């Protein structure tokens, strides 16, 4: 059975997927909240897109997406940005250089910490998804790595109408692998575009 690998990511019109200086106070980077206004200011207008972001059998994310802590884990206190019931409700594989025991959260989310690289994380996610789709949850560095591997079957960009000028850019060092546009829908806060790999 072929498992579909997808990715949803919000970006600025100048191609950034995070702002500069990520911290606990600015988890998306300074000035990048504008990229996600559509999720919070008008969720009813974007309910299909919001539902699609978390409707997968497993997820992969980079350590920066999981939290702001760098280097060895100081303790087990940090459990992600999302509170006790993260929105994933499925296994989440976090890429890191530092081992940590899995964290079981409410609602069926378990964070697994993968120290042997993106390919190993993808293999584990495929097994955990049990035939359902897998999502590369971010951030840009992690998604760019999977785009370079040409394993992302469907890419859903949510392009917010603002320019940030610096931060972490999507598509850095990613070759052209022939994305095919499938659909596009605009609202005042965002343009949703869907691309598939041929």
PyMOL CGO cylinders between C-alpha atoms (Angstrom):
from pymol import cmd
from pymol.cgo import CYLINDER

trace = [
    CYLINDER, 0.00, 0.00, 0.00, 1.35, 3.43, -0.95, 0.3, 1, 1, 1, 1, 1, 1,
    CYLINDER, 1.35, 3.43, -0.95, 1.38, 5.94, 1.89, 0.3, 1, 1, 1, 1, 1, 1,
    CYLINDER, 1.38, 5.94, 1.89, 0.80, 9.56, 0.88, 0.3, 1, 1, 1, 1, 1, 1,
    CYLINDER, 0.80, 9.56, 0.88, 3.20, 12.11, 2.38, 0.3, 1, 1, 1, 1, 1, 1,
    CYLINDER, 3.20, 12.11, 2.38, 1.76, 15.60, 2.71, 0.3, 1, 1, 1, 1, 1, 1,
    CYLINDER, 1.76, 15.60, 2.71, 2.78, 18.95, 4.15, 0.3, 1, 1, 1, 1, 1, 1,
    CYLINDER, 2.78, 18.95, 4.15, 0.83, 22.05, 5.17, 0.3, 1, 1, 1, 1, 1, 1,
    CYLINDER, 0.83, 22.05, 5.17, 2.78, 25.22, 5.85, 0.3, 1, 1, 1, 1, 1, 1,
    CYLINDER, 2.78, 25.22, 5.85, 1.92, 28.90, 6.17, 0.3, 1, 1, 1, 1, 1, 1,
    CYLINDER, 1.92, 28.90, 6.17, 4.32, 31.32, 4.49, 0.3, 1, 1, 1, 1, 1, 1,
    CYLINDER, 4.32, 31.32, 4.49, 4.70, 35.03, 3.85, 0.3, 1, 1, 1, 1, 1, 1,
    CYLINDER, 4.70, 35.03, 3.85, 4.49, 36.30, 0.28, 0.3, 1, 1, 1, 1, 1, 1,
    CYLINDER, 4.49, 36.30, 0.28, 8.30, 36.56, 0.27, 0.3, 1, 1, 1, 1, 1, 1,
    CYLINDER, 8.30, 36.56, 0.27, 8.60, 32.86, 1.02, 0.3, 1, 1, 1, 1, 1, 1,
    CYLINDER, 8.60, 32.86, 1.02, 9.42, 32.70, 4.73, 0.3, 1, 1, 1, 1, 1, 1,
    CYLINDER, 9.42, 32.70, 4.73, 7.89, 29.99, 6.92, 0.3, 1, 1, 1, 1, 1, 1,
    CYLINDER, 7.89, 29.99, 6.92, 9.12, 31.45, 10.22, 0.3, 1, 1, 1, 1, 1, 1,
    CYLINDER, 9.12, 31.45, 10.22, 10.30, 34.81, 11.40, 0.3, 1, 1, 1, 1, 1, 1,
    CYLINDER, 10.30, 34.81, 11.40, 13.64, 35.61, 13.04, 0.3, 1, 1, 1, 1, 1, 1,
    CYLINDER, 13.64, 35.61, 13.04, 14.54, 35.01, 16.71, 0.3, 1, 1, 1, 1, 1, 1,
    CYLINDER, 14.54, 35.01, 16.71, 12.22, 32.17, 17.71, 0.3, 1, 1, 1, 1, 1, 1,
    CYLINDER, 12.22, 32.17, 17.71, 11.73, 32.09, 21.49, 0.3, 1, 1, 1, 1, 1, 1,
    CYLINDER, 11.73, 32.09, 21.49, 9.19, 31.14, 24.13, 0.3, 1, 1, 1, 1, 1, 1,
    CYLINDER, 9.19, 31.14, 24.13, 7.76, 34.65, 23.76, 0.3, 1, 1, 1, 1, 1, 1,
    CYLINDER, 7.76, 34.65, 23.76, 7.76, 34.45, 19.93, 0.3, 1, 1, 1, 1, 1, 1,
    CYLINDER, 7.76, 34.45, 19.93, 7.40, 30.74, 19.04, 0.3, 1, 1, 1, 1, 1, 1,
    CYLINDER, 7.40, 30.74, 19.04, 6.90, 31.50, 15.33, 0.3, 1, 1, 1, 1, 1, 1,
    CYLINDER, 6.90, 31.50, 15.33, 9.69, 34.06, 15.25, 0.3, 1, 1, 1, 1, 1, 1,
    CYLINDER, 9.69, 34.06, 15.25, 9.34, 37.82, 15.69, 0.3, 1, 1, 1, 1, 1, 1,
    CYLINDER, 9.34, 37.82, 15.69, 6.59, 39.26, 13.49, 0.3, 1, 1, 1, 1, 1, 1,
    CYLINDER, 6.59, 39.26, 13.49, 5.37, 35.97, 12.06, 0.3, 1, 1, 1, 1, 1, 1,
    CYLINDER, 5.37, 35.97, 12.06, 1.99, 35.77, 13.80, 0.3, 1, 1, 1, 1, 1, 1,
    CYLINDER, 1.99, 35.77, 13.80, 0.49, 37.39, 10.68, 0.3, 1, 1, 1, 1, 1, 1,
    CYLINDER, 0.49, 37.39, 10.68, 1.07, 34.15, 8.77, 0.3, 1, 1, 1, 1, 1, 1,
    CYLINDER, 1.07, 34.15, 8.77, -1.42, 32.32, 10.97, 0.3, 1, 1, 1, 1, 1, 1,
    CYLINDER, -1.42, 32.32, 10.97, -4.12, 34.95, 11.43, 0.3, 1, 1, 1, 1, 1, 1,
    CYLINDER, -4.12, 34.95, 11.43, -6.39, 32.95, 9.12, 0.3, 1, 1, 1, 1, 1, 1,
    CYLINDER, -6.39, 32.95, 9.12, -6.42, 30.08, 11.61, 0.3, 1, 1, 1, 1, 1, 1,
    CYLINDER, -6.42, 30.08, 11.61, -7.53, 32.20, 14.56, 0.3, 1, 1, 1, 1, 1, 1,
    CYLINDER, -7.53, 32.20, 14.56, -9.33, 35.27, 13.19, 0.3, 1, 1, 1, 1, 1, 1,
    CYLINDER, -9.33, 35.27, 13.19, -11.57, 33.43, 10.72, 0.3, 1, 1, 1, 1, 1, 1,
    CYLINDER, -11.57, 33.43, 10.72, -11.54, 29.69, 11.46, 0.3, 1, 1, 1, 1, 1, 1,
    CYLINDER, -11.54, 29.69, 11.46, -15.05, 29.17, 10.10, 0.3, 1, 1, 1, 1, 1, 1,
    CYLINDER, -15.05, 29.17, 10.10, -13.93, 30.51, 6.70, 0.3, 1, 1, 1, 1, 1, 1,
    CYLINDER, -13.93, 30.51, 6.70, -11.07, 27.98, 6.61, 0.3, 1, 1, 1, 1, 1, 1,
    CYLINDER, -11.07, 27.98, 6.61, -12.54, 24.94, 8.36, 0.3, 1, 1, 1, 1, 1, 1,
    CYLINDER, -12.54, 24.94, 8.36, -11.70, 22.50, 5.55, 0.3, 1, 1, 1, 1, 1, 1,
    CYLINDER, -11.70, 22.50, 5.55, -8.06, 23.60, 5.48, 0.3, 1, 1, 1, 1, 1, 1,
    CYLINDER, -8.06, 23.60, 5.48, -7.77, 23.46, 9.27, 0.3, 1, 1, 1, 1, 1, 1,
    CYLINDER, -7.77, 23.46, 9.27, -9.28, 19.97, 9.41, 0.3, 1, 1, 1, 1, 1, 1,
    CYLINDER, -9.28, 19.97, 9.41, -6.89, 18.73, 6.73, 0.3, 1, 1, 1, 1, 1, 1,
    CYLINDER, -6.89, 18.73, 6.73, -3.80, 19.84, 8.70, 0.3, 1, 1, 1, 1, 1, 1,
    CYLINDER, -3.80, 19.84, 8.70, -4.37, 17.29, 11.48, 0.3, 1, 1, 1, 1, 1, 1,
    CYLINDER, -4.37, 17.29, 11.48, -6.16, 14.48, 9.64, 0.3, 1, 1, 1, 1, 1, 1,
    CYLINDER, -6.16, 14.48, 9.64, -3.19, 12.11, 9.30, 0.3, 1, 1, 1, 1, 1, 1,
    CYLINDER, -3.19, 12.11, 9.30, -2.01, 8.82, 10.75, 0.3, 1, 1, 1, 1, 1, 1,
    CYLINDER, -2.01, 8.82, 10.75, 1.42, 10.14, 11.80, 0.3, 1, 1, 1, 1, 1, 1,
    CYLINDER, 1.42, 10.14, 11.80, 3.46, 13.34, 11.76, 0.3, 1, 1, 1, 1, 1, 1,
    CYLINDER, 3.46, 13.34, 11.76, 7.12, 14.32, 11.48, 0.3, 1, 1, 1, 1, 1, 1,
    CYLINDER, 7.12, 14.32, 11.48, 8.51, 17.60, 12.79, 0.3, 1, 1, 1, 1, 1, 1,
    CYLINDER, 8.51, 17.60, 12.79, 11.84, 19.20, 13.50, 0.3, 1, 1, 1, 1, 1, 1,
    CYLINDER, 11.84, 19.20, 13.50, 13.02, 19.94, 17.00, 0.3, 1, 1, 1, 1, 1, 1,
    CYLINDER, 13.02, 19.94, 17.00, 12.51, 23.69, 16.48, 0.3, 1, 1, 1, 1, 1, 1,
    CYLINDER, 12.51, 23.69, 16.48, 8.85, 23.00, 15.73, 0.3, 1, 1, 1, 1, 1, 1,
    CYLINDER, 8.85, 23.00, 15.73, 8.56, 21.07, 19.01, 0.3, 1, 1, 1, 1, 1, 1,
    CYLINDER, 8.56, 21.07, 19.01, 10.12, 23.81, 21.12, 0.3, 1, 1, 1, 1, 1, 1,
    CYLINDER, 10.12, 23.81, 21.12, 12.78, 26.47, 21.62, 0.3, 1, 1, 1, 1, 1, 1,
    CYLINDER, 12.78, 26.47, 21.62, 15.23, 24.37, 23.66, 0.3, 1, 1, 1, 1, 1, 1,
    CYLINDER, 15.23, 24.37, 23.66, 18.62, 23.73, 22.02, 0.3, 1, 1, 1, 1, 1, 1,
    CYLINDER, 18.62, 23.73, 22.02, 21.30, 21.18, 22.86, 0.3, 1, 1, 1, 1, 1, 1,
    CYLINDER, 21.30, 21.18, 22.86, 20.78, 18.32, 25.33, 0.3, 1, 1, 1, 1, 1, 1,
    CYLINDER, 20.78, 18.32, 25.33, 17.39, 18.19, 27.02, 0.3, 1, 1, 1, 1, 1, 1,
    CYLINDER, 17.39, 18.19, 27.02, 17.89, 19.72, 30.47, 0.3, 1, 1, 1, 1, 1, 1,
    CYLINDER, 17.89, 19.72, 30.47, 14.96, 17.75, 31.91, 0.3, 1, 1, 1, 1, 1, 1,
    CYLINDER, 14.96, 17.75, 31.91, 11.52, 16.42, 30.89, 0.3, 1, 1, 1, 1, 1, 1,
    CYLINDER, 11.52, 16.42, 30.89, 9.66, 19.65, 31.65, 0.3, 1, 1, 1, 1, 1, 1,
    CYLINDER, 9.66, 19.65, 31.65, 9.18, 20.86, 28.07, 0.3, 1, 1, 1, 1, 1, 1,
    CYLINDER, 9.18, 20.86, 28.07, 6.30, 18.96, 26.42, 0.3, 1, 1, 1, 1, 1, 1,
    CYLINDER, 6.30, 18.96, 26.42, 5.65, 21.09, 23.32, 0.3, 1, 1, 1, 1, 1, 1,
    CYLINDER, 5.65, 21.09, 23.32, 3.84, 24.33, 22.55, 0.3, 1, 1, 1, 1, 1, 1,
    CYLINDER, 3.84, 24.33, 22.55, 0.32, 22.91, 22.56, 0.3, 1, 1, 1, 1, 1, 1,
    CYLINDER, 0.32, 22.91, 22.56, -0.61, 22.13, 26.17, 0.3, 1, 1, 1, 1, 1, 1,
    CYLINDER, -0.61, 22.13, 26.17, -1.74, 18.77, 27.49, 0.3, 1, 1, 1, 1, 1, 1,
    CYLINDER, -1.74, 18.77, 27.49, -3.87, 17.88, 24.46, 0.3, 1, 1, 1, 1, 1, 1,
    CYLINDER, -3.87, 17.88, 24.46, -1.91, 18.66, 21.25, 0.3, 1, 1, 1, 1, 1, 1,
    CYLINDER, -1.91, 18.66, 21.25, -3.94, 18.79, 18.03, 0.3, 1, 1, 1, 1, 1, 1,
    CYLINDER, -3.94, 18.79, 18.03, -2.24, 15.80, 16.36, 0.3, 1, 1, 1, 1, 1, 1,
    CYLINDER, -2.24, 15.80, 16.36, -3.99, 12.87, 18.08, 0.3, 1, 1, 1, 1, 1, 1,
    CYLINDER, -3.99, 12.87, 18.08, -1.50, 10.47, 16.46, 0.3, 1, 1, 1, 1, 1, 1,
    CYLINDER, -1.50, 10.47, 16.46, 2.19, 9.55, 16.75, 0.3, 1, 1, 1, 1, 1, 1,
    CYLINDER, 2.19, 9.55, 16.75, 4.55, 12.50, 16.15, 0.3, 1, 1, 1, 1, 1, 1,
    CYLINDER, 4.55, 12.50, 16.15, 8.22, 11.84, 15.31, 0.3, 1, 1, 1, 1, 1, 1,
    CYLINDER, 8.22, 11.84, 15.31, 10.50, 14.70, 16.36, 0.3, 1, 1, 1, 1, 1, 1,
    CYLINDER, 10.50, 14.70, 16.36, 13.91, 14.94, 14.66, 0.3, 1, 1, 1, 1, 1, 1,
    CYLINDER, 13.91, 14.94, 14.66, 16.65, 15.65, 17.19, 0.3, 1, 1, 1, 1, 1, 1,
    CYLINDER, 16.65, 15.65, 17.19, 20.31, 14.92, 17.93, 0.3, 1, 1, 1, 1, 1, 1,
    CYLINDER, 20.31, 14.92, 17.93, 19.54, 14.29, 21.60, 0.3, 1, 1, 1, 1, 1, 1,
    CYLINDER, 19.54, 14.29, 21.60, 17.69, 11.20, 22.82, 0.3, 1, 1, 1, 1, 1, 1,
    CYLINDER, 17.69, 11.20, 22.82, 14.62, 11.49, 25.01, 0.3, 1, 1, 1, 1, 1, 1,
    CYLINDER, 14.62, 11.49, 25.01, 11.94, 9.04, 26.12, 0.3, 1, 1, 1, 1, 1, 1,
    CYLINDER, 11.94, 9.04, 26.12, 8.58, 9.26, 24.33, 0.3, 1, 1, 1, 1, 1, 1,
    CYLINDER, 8.58, 9.26, 24.33, 5.97, 11.60, 25.79, 0.3, 1, 1, 1, 1, 1, 1,
    CYLINDER, 5.97, 11.60, 25.79, 2.37, 10.39, 25.88, 0.3, 1, 1, 1, 1, 1, 1,
    CYLINDER, 2.37, 10.39, 25.88, -0.13, 13.24, 25.84, 0.3, 1, 1, 1, 1, 1, 1,
    CYLINDER, -0.13, 13.24, 25.84, -3.92, 13.44, 26.08, 0.3, 1, 1, 1, 1, 1, 1,
    CYLINDER, -3.92, 13.44, 26.08, -6.00, 12.72, 22.99, 0.3, 1, 1, 1, 1, 1, 1,
    CYLINDER, -6.00, 12.72, 22.99, -3.73, 10.06, 21.51, 0.3, 1, 1, 1, 1, 1, 1,
    CYLINDER, -3.73, 10.06, 21.51, -0.67, 12.19, 20.70, 0.3, 1, 1, 1, 1, 1, 1,
    CYLINDER, -0.67, 12.19, 20.70, 2.69, 10.60, 21.54, 0.3, 1, 1, 1, 1, 1, 1,
    CYLINDER, 2.69, 10.60, 21.54, 5.91, 12.44, 20.77, 0.3, 1, 1, 1, 1, 1, 1,
    CYLINDER, 5.91, 12.44, 20.77, 8.76, 10.12, 19.76, 0.3, 1, 1, 1, 1, 1, 1,
    CYLINDER, 8.76, 10.12, 19.76, 12.28, 11.54, 19.53, 0.3, 1, 1, 1, 1, 1, 1,
    CYLINDER, 12.28, 11.54, 19.53, 14.26, 10.26, 16.54, 0.3, 1, 1, 1, 1, 1, 1,
    CYLINDER, 14.26, 10.26, 16.54, 18.05, 10.59, 16.64, 0.3, 1, 1, 1, 1, 1, 1,
    CYLINDER, 18.05, 10.59, 16.64, 18.97, 8.59, 13.53, 0.3, 1, 1, 1, 1, 1, 1,
    CYLINDER, 18.97, 8.59, 13.53, 17.81, 11.02, 10.87, 0.3, 1, 1, 1, 1, 1, 1,
    CYLINDER, 17.81, 11.02, 10.87, 14.95, 11.95, 8.52, 0.3, 1, 1, 1, 1, 1, 1,
    CYLINDER, 14.95, 11.95, 8.52, 14.88, 8.65, 6.64, 0.3, 1, 1, 1, 1, 1, 1,
    CYLINDER, 14.88, 8.65, 6.64, 14.49, 6.69, 9.87, 0.3, 1, 1, 1, 1, 1, 1,
    CYLINDER, 14.49, 6.69, 9.87, 11.74, 9.07, 11.00, 0.3, 1, 1, 1, 1, 1, 1,
    CYLINDER, 11.74, 9.07, 11.00, 9.89, 8.55, 7.72, 0.3, 1, 1, 1, 1, 1, 1,
    CYLINDER, 9.89, 8.55, 7.72, 10.17, 4.76, 8.03, 0.3, 1, 1, 1, 1, 1, 1,
    CYLINDER, 10.17, 4.76, 8.03, 8.81, 4.87, 11.57, 0.3, 1, 1, 1, 1, 1, 1,
    CYLINDER, 8.81, 4.87, 11.57, 5.99, 7.23, 10.56, 0.3, 1, 1, 1, 1, 1, 1,
    CYLINDER, 5.99, 7.23, 10.56, 4.94, 4.94, 7.69, 0.3, 1, 1, 1, 1, 1, 1,
    CYLINDER, 4.94, 4.94, 7.69, 4.74, 2.01, 10.10, 0.3, 1, 1, 1, 1, 1, 1,
    CYLINDER, 4.74, 2.01, 10.10, 2.82, 4.01, 12.70, 0.3, 1, 1, 1, 1, 1, 1,
    CYLINDER, 2.82, 4.01, 12.70, 0.35, 5.48, 10.19, 0.3, 1, 1, 1, 1, 1, 1,
    CYLINDER, 0.35, 5.48, 10.19, -0.92, 2.00, 9.28, 0.3, 1, 1, 1, 1, 1, 1,
    CYLINDER, -0.92, 2.00, 9.28, -1.87, 2.98, 5.74, 0.3, 1, 1, 1, 1, 1, 1,
    CYLINDER, -1.87, 2.98, 5.74, -3.08, 6.50, 6.49, 0.3, 1, 1, 1, 1, 1, 1,
    CYLINDER, -3.08, 6.50, 6.49, -1.30, 9.61, 5.18, 0.3, 1, 1, 1, 1, 1, 1,
    CYLINDER, -1.30, 9.61, 5.18, 1.74, 11.15, 6.87, 0.3, 1, 1, 1, 1, 1, 1,
    CYLINDER, 1.74, 11.15, 6.87, 2.29, 14.88, 7.35, 0.3, 1, 1, 1, 1, 1, 1,
    CYLINDER, 2.29, 14.88, 7.35, 5.59, 16.74, 7.53, 0.3, 1, 1, 1, 1, 1, 1,
    CYLINDER, 5.59, 16.74, 7.53, 4.47, 19.25, 10.16, 0.3, 1, 1, 1, 1, 1, 1,
    CYLINDER, 4.47, 19.25, 10.16, 7.43, 21.64, 9.90, 0.3, 1, 1, 1, 1, 1, 1,
    CYLINDER, 7.43, 21.64, 9.90, 9.33, 23.73, 10.26, 0.3, 1, 1, 1, 1, 1, 1,
    CYLINDER, 9.33, 23.73, 10.26, 10.85, 24.97, 7.02, 0.3, 1, 1, 1, 1, 1, 1,
    CYLINDER, 10.85, 24.97, 7.02, 14.26, 23.34, 7.57, 0.3, 1, 1, 1, 1, 1, 1,
    CYLINDER, 14.26, 23.34, 7.57, 12.65, 19.93, 8.11, 0.3, 1, 1, 1, 1, 1, 1,
    CYLINDER, 12.65, 19.93, 8.11, 10.21, 20.30, 5.22, 0.3, 1, 1, 1, 1, 1, 1,
    CYLINDER, 10.21, 20.30, 5.22, 13.00, 21.46, 2.89, 0.3, 1, 1, 1, 1, 1, 1,
    CYLINDER, 13.00, 21.46, 2.89, 14.92, 18.30, 3.76, 0.3, 1, 1, 1, 1, 1, 1,
    CYLINDER, 14.92, 18.30, 3.76, 12.00, 16.09, 2.73, 0.3, 1, 1, 1, 1, 1, 1,
    CYLINDER, 12.00, 16.09, 2.73, 11.37, 18.18, -0.40, 0.3, 1, 1, 1, 1, 1, 1,
    CYLINDER, 11.37, 18.18, -0.40, 15.02, 17.58, -1.38, 0.3, 1, 1, 1, 1, 1, 1,
    CYLINDER, 15.02, 17.58, -1.38, 14.40, 13.85, -0.94, 0.3, 1, 1, 1, 1, 1, 1,
    CYLINDER, 14.40, 13.85, -0.94, 11.40, 14.19, -3.31, 0.3, 1, 1, 1, 1, 1, 1,
    CYLINDER, 11.40, 14.19, -3.31, 9.12, 12.23, -1.00, 0.3, 1, 1, 1, 1, 1, 1,
    CYLINDER, 9.12, 12.23, -1.00, 6.39, 14.85, -0.45, 0.3, 1, 1, 1, 1, 1, 1,
    CYLINDER, 6.39, 14.85, -0.45, 3.40, 13.88, -2.60, 0.3, 1, 1, 1, 1, 1, 1,
    CYLINDER, 3.40, 13.88, -2.60, 1.16, 16.83, -1.81, 0.3, 1, 1, 1, 1, 1, 1,
    CYLINDER, 1.16, 16.83, -1.81, 2.21, 20.31, -0.67, 0.3, 1, 1, 1, 1, 1, 1,
    CYLINDER, 2.21, 20.31, -0.67, -0.39, 22.72, 0.68, 0.3, 1, 1, 1, 1, 1, 1,
    CYLINDER, -0.39, 22.72, 0.68, 0.86, 26.29, 0.99, 0.3, 1, 1, 1, 1, 1, 1,
    CYLINDER, 0.86, 26.29, 0.99, -1.09, 28.90, 2.94, 0.3, 1, 1, 1, 1, 1, 1,
    CYLINDER, -1.09, 28.90, 2.94, 0.25, 32.22, 1.66, 0.3, 1, 1, 1, 1, 1, 1,
    CYLINDER, 0.25, 32.22, 1.66, -0.47, 35.18, 3.93, 0.3, 1, 1, 1, 1, 1, 1,
    CYLINDER, -0.47, 35.18, 3.93, -0.44, 38.71, 2.45, 0.3, 1, 1, 1, 1, 1, 1,
    CYLINDER, -0.44, 38.71, 2.45, 2.52, 40.20, 4.31, 0.3, 1, 1, 1, 1, 1, 1,
    CYLINDER, 2.52, 40.20, 4.31, 6.27, 40.58, 3.82, 0.3, 1, 1, 1, 1, 1, 1,
    CYLINDER, 6.27, 40.58, 3.82, 8.65, 39.78, 6.68, 0.3, 1, 1, 1, 1, 1, 1,
    CYLINDER, 8.65, 39.78, 6.68, 12.06, 40.01, 4.99, 0.3, 1, 1, 1, 1, 1, 1,
    CYLINDER, 12.06, 40.01, 4.99, 13.99, 37.52, 7.14, 0.3, 1, 1, 1, 1, 1, 1,
    CYLINDER, 13.99, 37.52, 7.14, 13.66, 34.28, 9.03, 0.3, 1, 1, 1, 1, 1, 1,
    CYLINDER, 13.66, 34.28, 9.03, 13.56, 30.71, 7.76, 0.3, 1, 1, 1, 1, 1, 1,
    CYLINDER, 13.56, 30.71, 7.76, 12.72, 30.42, 4.07, 0.3, 1, 1, 1, 1, 1, 1,
    CYLINDER, 12.72, 30.42, 4.07, 10.85, 27.60, 2.39, 0.3, 1, 1, 1, 1, 1, 1,
    CYLINDER, 10.85, 27.60, 2.39, 12.46, 26.02, -0.72, 0.3, 1, 1, 1, 1, 1, 1,
    CYLINDER, 12.46, 26.02, -0.72, 16.05, 26.93, 0.20, 0.3, 1, 1, 1, 1, 1, 1,
    CYLINDER, 16.05, 26.93, 0.20, 18.33, 24.59, -1.79, 0.3, 1, 1, 1, 1, 1, 1,
    CYLINDER, 18.33, 24.59, -1.79, 15.33, 22.59, -3.03, 0.3, 1, 1, 1, 1, 1, 1,
    CYLINDER, 15.33, 22.59, -3.03, 15.56, 21.55, -6.70, 0.3, 1, 1, 1, 1, 1, 1,
    CYLINDER, 15.56, 21.55, -6.70, 12.67, 21.88, -9.11, 0.3, 1, 1, 1, 1, 1, 1,
    CYLINDER, 12.67, 21.88, -9.11, 10.91, 18.52, -9.08, 0.3, 1, 1, 1, 1, 1, 1,
    CYLINDER, 10.91, 18.52, -9.08, 7.90, 19.52, -11.15, 0.3, 1, 1, 1, 1, 1, 1,
    CYLINDER, 7.90, 19.52, -11.15, 5.15, 20.48, -8.72, 0.3, 1, 1, 1, 1, 1, 1,
    CYLINDER, 5.15, 20.48, -8.72, 1.76, 20.41, -10.42, 0.3, 1, 1, 1, 1, 1, 1,
    CYLINDER, 1.76, 20.41, -10.42, -0.83, 22.98, -9.24, 0.3, 1, 1, 1, 1, 1, 1,
    CYLINDER, -0.83, 22.98, -9.24, -4.11, 21.34, -8.25, 0.3, 1, 1, 1, 1, 1, 1,
    CYLINDER, -4.11, 21.34, -8.25, -6.23, 24.06, -6.64, 0.3, 1, 1, 1, 1, 1, 1,
    CYLINDER, -6.23, 24.06, -6.64, -6.18, 27.57, -5.25, 0.3, 1, 1, 1, 1, 1, 1,
    CYLINDER, -6.18, 27.57, -5.25, -8.60, 29.49, -3.04, 0.3, 1, 1, 1, 1, 1, 1,
    CYLINDER, -8.60, 29.49, -3.04, -8.23, 33.03, -1.70, 0.3, 1, 1, 1, 1, 1, 1,
    CYLINDER, -8.23, 33.03, -1.70, -9.73, 34.90, 1.23, 0.3, 1, 1, 1, 1, 1, 1,
    CYLINDER, -9.73, 34.90, 1.23, -8.72, 38.31, 2.61, 0.3, 1, 1, 1, 1, 1, 1,
    CYLINDER, -8.72, 38.31, 2.61, -6.32, 36.64, 5.07, 0.3, 1, 1, 1, 1, 1, 1,
    CYLINDER, -6.32, 36.64, 5.07, -4.69, 33.89, 3.00, 0.3, 1, 1, 1, 1, 1, 1,
    CYLINDER, -4.69, 33.89, 3.00, -4.41, 32.13, -0.33, 0.3, 1, 1, 1, 1, 1, 1,
    CYLINDER, -4.41, 32.13, -0.33, -4.55, 28.34, -0.04, 0.3, 1, 1, 1, 1, 1, 1,
    CYLINDER, -4.55, 28.34, -0.04, -2.70, 26.56, -2.86, 0.3, 1, 1, 1, 1, 1, 1,
    CYLINDER, -2.70, 26.56, -2.86, -2.33, 22.81, -3.37, 0.3, 1, 1, 1, 1, 1, 1,
    CYLINDER, -2.33, 22.81, -3.37, 0.44, 21.21, -5.41, 0.3, 1, 1, 1, 1, 1, 1,
    CYLINDER, 0.44, 21.21, -5.41, 1.15, 17.57, -6.16, 0.3, 1, 1, 1, 1, 1, 1,
    CYLINDER, 1.15, 17.57, -6.16, 4.24, 15.76, -7.26, 0.3, 1, 1, 1, 1, 1, 1,
    CYLINDER, 4.24, 15.76, -7.26, 3.80, 14.24, -10.75, 0.3, 1, 1, 1, 1, 1, 1,
]
cmd.load_cgo(trace, "trace")
